[in-house]
Amino acid sequence: MTSSLLRAGIGLALTSAVLTVIMYRFNAPLAAIFELSVCAGLIPVIFITVISLTKPLKKEEAIEEGRNKMTRFWPLPAVVAIVFAILLTANIKLNIALPSVEMEADARQIIWNVRRLDLIGQILILLTGAFGILILFKEAKKK
């Protein structure tokens, strides 16, 4: 409970790290791994980067920024609705085999052999966050 956004971001990382230890002690190594990499790693880095790159806007600047966003993104809701309708009407079947109930005890075997799709998804999320931070720094450098 702090009024400083930077301290709140650091507190989020520390809280997630403590939660990772608790999950591991409760014999949930997969949940602990994902908690550590995403919640204690990626998300606080993005928060702290955004906090350090932003500054409060004056009232006139905020109004102008809102108008600029509205002119740039006005077709976005329609595009999202169209894509959603297409996905609802399309008969897409994913042939993803679910793992058997009997799982291996070693977390490494589970991550690399059974939960490979989850691992690829997490890697994509981490790369997206890293590229997002690079873009934010590039934009801040231009200004």
Residue frames as a rotation matrix with the C-alpha (Angstrom) as fourth column:
MET 1
0.586 0.811 0.000 0.00
0.811 -0.586 0.000 0.00
0.000 0.000 -1.000 0.00
THR 2
-0.371 -0.745 -0.555 1.98
0.588 -0.650 0.480 2.89
-0.719 -0.148 0.679 -1.35
SER 3
0.651 0.592 -0.475 1.25
0.048 -0.657 -0.753 5.97
-0.758 0.467 -0.456 -3.39
SER 4
-0.151 -0.787 -0.599 4.43
-0.784 -0.274 0.557 5.51
-0.603 0.553 -0.575 -5.43
LEU 5
0.813 0.492 -0.313 3.74
-0.572 0.573 -0.587 3.50
-0.109 0.656 0.747 -8.57
LEU 6
0.105 -0.867 -0.487 7.39
-0.645 0.313 -0.697 2.46
0.757 0.387 -0.527 -8.82
ARG 7
-0.697 -0.326 0.639 7.37
-0.716 0.377 -0.588 1.02
-0.049 -0.867 -0.496 -5.29
ALA 8
0.279 0.874 0.399 4.08
-0.702 0.469 -0.536 -0.73
-0.655 -0.130 0.744 -6.06
GLY 9
0.694 -0.085 -0.715 5.67
-0.604 0.472 -0.643 -2.39
0.391 0.878 0.276 -9.13
ILE 10
-0.423 -0.899 -0.110 8.65
-0.598 0.368 -0.712 -3.55
0.680 -0.236 -0.694 -7.09
GLY 11
-0.476 0.341 0.811 6.28
-0.763 0.298 -0.573 -4.78
-0.437 -0.891 0.119 -4.38
LEU 12
0.654 0.721 -0.232 4.37
-0.727 0.512 -0.457 -6.78
-0.211 0.467 0.859 -6.99
ALA 13
0.257 -0.655 -0.711 7.60
-0.522 0.525 -0.672 -8.49
0.813 0.544 -0.206 -8.06
LEU 14
-0.729 -0.573 0.374 8.56
-0.598 0.268 -0.755 -9.29
0.333 -0.775 -0.538 -4.47
THR 15
-0.079 0.798 0.597 5.09
-0.819 0.290 -0.496 -10.57
-0.569 -0.528 0.630 -3.62
SER 16
0.751 0.335 -0.570 5.10
-0.636 0.601 -0.484 -12.81
0.180 0.726 0.664 -6.68
ALA 17
-0.198 -0.895 -0.400 8.54
-0.529 0.441 -0.724 -14.14
0.825 0.069 -0.561 -5.73
VAL 18
-0.703 0.015 0.711 7.26
-0.682 0.268 -0.680 -15.02
-0.201 -0.963 -0.178 -2.25
LEU 19
0.390 0.912 0.125 4.18
-0.776 0.399 -0.489 -16.65
-0.496 0.094 0.863 -3.79
THR 20
0.381 -0.358 -0.852 6.51
-0.657 0.544 -0.522 -18.68
0.651 0.759 -0.028 -6.03
VAL 21
-0.724 -0.683 0.095 8.30
-0.522 0.453 -0.723 -20.07
0.451 -0.573 -0.684 -2.98
ILE 22
-0.362 0.678 0.640 4.97
-0.720 0.233 -0.654 -20.90
-0.592 -0.698 0.404 -1.34
MET 23
0.627 0.616 -0.477 3.74
-0.776 0.439 -0.453 -22.71
-0.069 0.654 0.753 -4.47
TYR 24
-0.019 -0.723 -0.690 6.95
-0.562 0.579 -0.591 -24.69
0.827 0.377 -0.418 -4.69
ARG 25
-0.830 -0.290 0.475 6.72
-0.553 0.334 -0.763 -25.66
0.063 -0.897 -0.438 -1.02
PHE 26
0.009 0.915 0.403 3.14
-0.676 0.303 -0.672 -26.87
-0.737 -0.266 0.622 -1.63
ASN 27
-0.491 -0.350 0.797 4.53
0.197 0.847 0.494 -29.22
-0.848 0.400 -0.347 -4.29
ALA 28
0.718 0.651 0.248 3.29
0.443 -0.153 -0.883 -27.23
-0.537 0.744 -0.398 -7.32
PRO 29
-0.241 -0.952 -0.191 6.53
0.430 -0.281 0.858 -26.70
-0.870 0.125 0.477 -9.28
LEU 30
-0.399 0.130 0.907 4.80
0.905 -0.101 0.413 -25.97
0.145 0.986 -0.078 -12.59
ALA 31
0.694 0.700 0.168 2.69
0.639 -0.707 0.303 -23.20
0.330 -0.103 -0.938 -11.12
ALA 32
0.571 -0.560 -0.600 5.78
0.348 -0.497 0.795 -21.87
-0.744 -0.663 -0.089 -9.33
ILE 33
-0.454 -0.778 0.434 7.77
0.725 -0.040 0.688 -21.76
-0.518 0.627 0.582 -12.57
PHE 34
-0.123 0.490 0.863 5.08
0.840 -0.412 0.353 -19.83
0.528 0.769 -0.361 -14.41
GLU 35
0.850 0.416 -0.323 4.50
0.527 -0.662 0.534 -17.50
0.008 -0.624 -0.782 -11.46
LEU 36
0.215 -0.861 -0.461 8.20
0.455 -0.329 0.827 -16.69
-0.864 -0.387 0.321 -11.27
SER 37
-0.617 -0.563 0.550 8.73
0.724 -0.133 0.677 -16.10
-0.308 0.815 0.490 -14.96
VAL 38
-0.216 0.602 0.768 5.57
0.691 -0.462 0.556 -14.16
0.690 0.651 -0.316 -15.76
CYS 39
0.731 0.683 0.011 4.25
0.464 -0.508 0.725 -12.59
0.501 -0.525 -0.688 -12.57
ALA 40
0.681 -0.535 -0.500 7.56
0.371 -0.337 0.865 -11.92
-0.632 -0.774 -0.031 -10.85
GLY 41
-0.352 -0.905 0.239 9.56
0.653 -0.055 0.755 -11.31
-0.671 0.422 0.610 -14.02
LEU 42
-0.605 0.055 0.794 7.79
0.755 -0.277 0.594 -10.00
0.252 0.959 0.126 -17.09
ILE 43
0.377 0.894 0.240 4.81
0.764 -0.447 0.465 -8.08
0.523 0.008 -0.852 -15.70
PRO 44
0.639 -0.166 -0.751 6.74
0.512 -0.637 0.576 -5.98
-0.574 -0.753 -0.322 -13.13
VAL 45
-0.517 -0.852 0.078 9.37
0.607 -0.301 0.736 -5.16
-0.604 0.428 0.673 -15.78
ILE 46
-0.380 0.465 0.799 6.64
0.764 -0.330 0.555 -3.90
0.522 0.821 -0.230 -18.10
PHE 47
0.689 0.678 -0.258 4.97
0.695 -0.517 0.499 -1.93
0.205 -0.523 -0.827 -15.29
ILE 48
0.316 -0.637 -0.703 8.22
0.521 -0.503 0.690 -0.33
-0.793 -0.584 0.172 -14.12
THR 49
-0.676 -0.561 0.478 9.23
0.690 -0.252 0.678 0.52
-0.260 0.788 0.558 -17.70
VAL 50
-0.035 0.750 0.660 5.90
0.752 -0.415 0.511 2.15
0.658 0.515 -0.550 -18.45
ILE 51
0.758 0.302 -0.578 5.95
0.638 -0.523 0.565 4.04
-0.132 -0.797 -0.589 -15.15
SER 52
-0.036 -0.871 -0.491 9.45
0.528 -0.434 0.730 5.36
-0.849 -0.232 0.475 -15.83
LEU 53
-0.749 -0.279 0.601 8.58
0.661 -0.238 0.712 6.40
-0.056 0.930 0.363 -19.41
THR 54
0.101 0.891 0.443 5.35
0.799 -0.338 0.498 8.22
0.593 0.303 -0.746 -18.66
LYS 55
-0.949 -0.231 -0.212 4.74
0.312 -0.761 -0.568 11.67
-0.030 -0.606 0.795 -17.35
PRO 56
-0.151 0.959 -0.239 1.44
0.686 -0.072 -0.724 13.26
-0.712 -0.273 -0.647 -16.35
LEU 57
-0.534 0.059 0.844 -0.26
0.750 -0.427 0.505 15.15
0.390 0.902 0.183 -19.17
LYS 58
-0.910 0.329 -0.251 -1.80
-0.184 -0.864 -0.469 18.59
-0.371 -0.381 0.847 -18.83
LYS 59
-0.121 0.969 0.214 -5.56
0.091 0.226 -0.970 18.79
-0.988 -0.098 -0.116 -19.31
GLU 60
0.452 0.271 -0.850 -5.30
-0.727 -0.441 -0.527 20.18
-0.517 0.856 -0.002 -22.84
GLU 61
-0.511 -0.725 -0.462 -2.72
-0.858 0.460 0.227 17.55
0.048 0.513 -0.857 -23.82
ALA 62
-0.785 0.269 0.559 -4.91
-0.008 0.896 -0.444 14.77
-0.620 -0.353 -0.701 -22.46
ILE 63
0.299 0.941 -0.156 -7.91
-0.148 -0.116 -0.982 15.99
-0.943 0.317 0.104 -24.47
GLU 64
0.294 -0.274 -0.916 -5.84
-0.942 -0.247 -0.228 16.22
-0.164 0.930 -0.330 -27.66
GLU 65
-0.791 -0.609 0.060 -4.34
-0.602 0.792 0.103 12.76
-0.110 0.045 -0.993 -27.04
GLY 66
-0.393 0.746 0.537 -7.85
0.086 0.612 -0.787 11.33
-0.915 -0.263 -0.304 -26.62
ARG 67
0.564 0.588 -0.580 -8.94
-0.489 -0.329 -0.808 12.86
-0.666 0.739 0.102 -29.92
ASN 68
-0.160 -0.720 -0.676 -5.87
-0.987 0.131 0.094 11.47
0.021 0.682 -0.731 -31.68
LYS 69
-0.870 -0.138 0.474 -6.58
-0.238 0.958 -0.158 7.97
-0.432 -0.251 -0.866 -30.34
MET 70
0.057 0.975 0.213 -10.22
0.006 0.213 -0.977 8.17
-0.998 0.057 0.006 -31.43
THR 71
0.543 0.139 -0.828 -9.25
-0.764 -0.329 -0.556 9.13
-0.350 0.934 -0.073 -34.98
ARG 72
-0.450 -0.808 -0.381 -6.61
-0.887 0.452 0.088 6.40
0.101 0.378 -0.920 -35.21
PHE 73
-0.990 -0.059 0.127 -8.56
-0.094 0.951 -0.293 3.54
-0.103 -0.302 -0.948 -33.64
TRP 74
-0.299 0.954 -0.035 -12.19
-0.848 -0.283 -0.449 4.17
-0.438 -0.104 0.893 -34.63
PRO 75
0.193 0.460 -0.867 -12.42
-0.815 0.567 0.119 1.05
0.546 0.684 0.484 -36.86
LEU 76
-0.764 -0.644 -0.023 -10.94
-0.523 0.640 -0.562 -1.24
0.377 -0.418 -0.827 -34.19
PRO 77
-0.463 0.625 0.628 -14.24
-0.520 0.383 -0.764 -2.26
-0.718 -0.681 0.147 -32.49
ALA 78
0.563 0.685 -0.462 -15.75
-0.770 0.231 -0.595 -3.17
-0.301 0.691 0.657 -35.87
VAL 79
-0.028 -0.667 -0.745 -12.68
-0.749 0.508 -0.426 -5.22
0.662 0.546 -0.514 -36.83
VAL 80
-0.866 -0.279 0.415 -12.75
-0.497 0.566 -0.658 -7.07
-0.051 -0.776 -0.629 -33.50
ALA 81
-0.039 0.940 0.338 -16.48
-0.604 0.247 -0.758 -7.78
-0.796 -0.234 0.559 -33.90
ILE 82
0.553 0.211 -0.806 -15.98
-0.823 0.290 -0.489 -9.09
0.130 0.934 0.334 -37.44
VAL 83
-0.439 -0.793 -0.423 -13.09
-0.631 0.607 -0.482 -11.35
0.639 0.055 -0.767 -36.42
PHE 84
-0.743 0.237 0.626 -15.11
-0.502 0.421 -0.755 -12.62
-0.443 -0.875 -0.194 -33.45
ALA 85
0.346 0.935 -0.072 -18.08
-0.716 0.214 -0.664 -13.38
-0.606 0.282 0.744 -35.70
ILE 86
0.297 -0.328 -0.897 -15.84
-0.795 0.435 -0.422 -15.21
0.529 0.838 -0.132 -38.18
LEU 87
-0.758 -0.652 0.023 -14.30
-0.533 0.600 -0.597 -17.28
0.375 -0.464 -0.802 -35.40
LEU 88
-0.423 0.688 0.590 -17.73
-0.570 0.304 -0.764 -18.15
-0.704 -0.659 0.263 -34.02
THR 89
0.599 0.732 -0.325 -19.06
-0.696 0.275 -0.664 -19.27
-0.397 0.623 0.674 -37.38
ALA 90
0.000 -0.675 -0.738 -15.92
-0.824 0.418 -0.383 -21.12
0.567 0.608 -0.556 -38.44
ASN 91
0.952 0.289 0.105 -15.81
-0.302 0.819 0.487 -24.76
0.055 -0.496 0.867 -37.52
ILE 92
0.099 -0.993 -0.066 -12.21
-0.724 -0.026 -0.690 -24.95
0.683 0.116 -0.721 -36.35
LYS 93
0.987 0.150 -0.055 -11.14
-0.080 0.763 0.641 -28.21
0.138 -0.628 0.765 -34.77
LEU 94
0.136 -0.971 0.195 -7.85
-0.933 -0.192 -0.305 -28.41
0.334 -0.140 -0.932 -32.99
ASN 95
0.764 0.054 -0.643 -6.46
0.017 0.995 0.103 -31.88
0.645 -0.090 0.759 -32.64
ILE 96
-0.173 -0.777 0.605 -4.60
-0.762 -0.284 -0.582 -31.40
0.624 -0.562 -0.543 -29.41
ALA 97
0.163 0.159 -0.974 -4.01
0.285 0.937 0.201 -34.55
0.945 -0.310 0.107 -27.45
LEU 98
0.576 0.090 0.812 -4.53
-0.688 -0.483 0.542 -34.09
0.441 -0.871 -0.216 -23.74
PRO 99
-0.547 -0.832 -0.086 -2.00
-0.628 0.477 -0.615 -35.70
0.553 -0.282 -0.784 -21.42
SER 100
-0.006 0.509 -0.861 -2.99
0.296 0.823 0.484 -38.80
0.955 -0.252 -0.155 -19.55
VAL 101
0.838 0.411 0.359 -3.97
-0.218 -0.351 0.911 -38.63
0.500 -0.841 -0.205 -15.92
GLU 102
0.752 -0.640 -0.159 -0.81
0.546 0.469 0.694 -40.41
-0.370 -0.609 0.702 -14.87
MET 103
0.862 -0.470 0.193 1.88
-0.258 -0.731 -0.631 -37.76
0.437 0.494 -0.751 -15.08
GLU 104
0.159 -0.909 -0.384 5.56
0.602 0.398 -0.692 -38.01
0.782 -0.121 0.611 -14.53
ALA 105
0.654 0.099 -0.750 6.88
0.745 -0.257 0.616 -36.77
-0.132 -0.961 -0.242 -11.20
ASP 106
-0.370 -0.893 -0.256 9.78
0.778 -0.449 0.440 -34.74
-0.508 -0.036 0.861 -12.59
ALA 107
0.427 0.570 -0.702 8.81
0.175 -0.814 -0.554 -31.16
-0.887 0.114 -0.447 -13.44
ARG 108
-0.418 -0.647 -0.638 11.41
-0.557 -0.372 0.742 -31.00
-0.717 0.666 -0.205 -16.24
GLN 109
-0.916 0.111 0.385 9.85
0.325 0.768 0.551 -33.97
-0.235 0.630 -0.740 -18.01
ILE 110
0.043 0.997 -0.064 6.39
0.808 -0.072 -0.584 -32.48
-0.587 -0.027 -0.809 -17.64
ILE 111
0.270 0.041 -0.962 7.44
-0.180 -0.979 -0.092 -29.07
-0.946 0.198 -0.257 -18.99
TRP 112
-0.514 -0.619 -0.594 9.42
-0.669 -0.145 0.729 -30.34
-0.537 0.772 -0.339 -21.98
ASN 113
-0.996 0.072 0.054 7.33
0.090 0.823 0.560 -33.38
-0.005 0.563 -0.826 -22.92
VAL 114
-0.376 0.924 -0.065 3.76
0.912 0.356 -0.205 -32.94
-0.166 -0.137 -0.977 -21.70
ARG 115
0.507 0.595 -0.624 3.27
0.565 -0.776 -0.281 -29.16
-0.651 -0.210 -0.730 -21.48
ARG 116
-0.500 -0.788 0.360 5.28
0.777 -0.224 0.588 -28.14
-0.382 0.574 0.724 -24.56
LEU 117
-0.065 0.561 0.825 2.44
0.768 -0.499 0.400 -26.03
0.637 0.660 -0.398 -26.00
ASP 118
0.879 0.346 -0.328 2.17
0.476 -0.595 0.648 -24.08
0.029 -0.725 -0.688 -22.74
LEU 119
0.137 -0.926 -0.353 5.91
0.602 -0.206 0.772 -23.51
-0.787 -0.318 0.529 -22.77
ILE 120
-0.549 -0.293 0.783 5.82
0.830 -0.307 0.466 -22.19
0.104 0.906 0.412 -26.34
GLY 121
0.423 0.796 0.432 2.95
0.645 -0.600 0.474 -19.88
0.636 0.078 -0.768 -25.39
GLN 122
0.792 -0.174 -0.585 4.85
0.457 -0.467 0.757 -18.55
-0.405 -0.867 -0.290 -22.41
ILE 123
-0.314 -0.945 0.095 7.95
0.739 -0.180 0.650 -17.96
-0.597 0.274 0.754 -24.52
LEU 124
-0.289 0.288 0.913 5.82
0.797 -0.456 0.396 -16.01
0.530 0.842 -0.098 -27.02
ILE 125
0.796 0.603 -0.057 4.36
0.513 -0.621 0.593 -13.91
0.323 -0.501 -0.803 -24.19
LEU 126
0.426 -0.720 -0.547 7.83
0.526 -0.295 0.798 -13.15
-0.736 -0.628 0.253 -22.82
LEU 127
-0.552 -0.639 0.536 9.12
0.799 -0.221 0.560 -12.19
-0.239 0.737 0.632 -26.28
THR 128
0.163 0.705 0.691 6.09
0.739 -0.551 0.388 -9.98
0.654 0.447 -0.610 -26.85
GLY 129
0.886 0.134 -0.445 6.80
0.437 -0.566 0.699 -8.20
-0.158 -0.813 -0.560 -23.57
ALA 130
-0.024 -0.978 -0.207 10.46
0.619 -0.177 0.765 -7.76
-0.785 -0.110 0.610 -24.45
PHE 131
-0.541 -0.136 0.830 9.66
0.815 -0.328 0.477 -6.35
0.207 0.935 0.289 -27.89
GLY 132
0.553 0.801 0.231 7.03
0.663 -0.590 0.461 -4.09
0.505 -0.101 -0.857 -26.33
ILE 133
0.637 -0.406 -0.655 9.61
0.459 -0.483 0.746 -2.68
-0.620 -0.775 -0.122 -23.94
LEU 134
-0.468 -0.836 0.288 12.01
0.723 -0.174 0.669 -2.10
-0.509 0.521 0.685 -26.84
ILE 135
-0.167 0.494 0.853 9.30
0.795 -0.444 0.413 -0.23
0.583 0.748 -0.318 -28.73
LEU 136
0.829 0.478 -0.289 8.52
0.550 -0.611 0.569 1.88
0.095 -0.631 -0.770 -25.66
PHE 137
0.190 -0.839 -0.510 12.18
0.501 -0.363 0.785 2.83
-0.844 -0.405 0.351 -25.28
LYS 138
-0.578 -0.374 0.725 12.38
0.813 -0.181 0.554 3.65
-0.076 0.910 0.409 -28.98
GLU 139
0.294 0.785 0.545 9.32
0.718 -0.558 0.416 5.91
0.631 0.269 -0.728 -28.73
ALA 140
0.817 -0.022 -0.577 10.70
0.473 -0.548 0.690 7.60
-0.331 -0.836 -0.437 -25.61
LYS 141
-0.215 -0.975 -0.056 14.01
0.674 -0.189 0.714 8.24
-0.707 0.116 0.698 -27.36
LYS 142
-0.346 0.167 0.923 12.25
0.856 -0.346 0.384 9.90
0.383 0.923 -0.023 -30.31
LYS 143
0.717 0.672 0.188 10.39
0.507 -0.687 0.521 12.30
0.479 -0.278 -0.833 -28.01
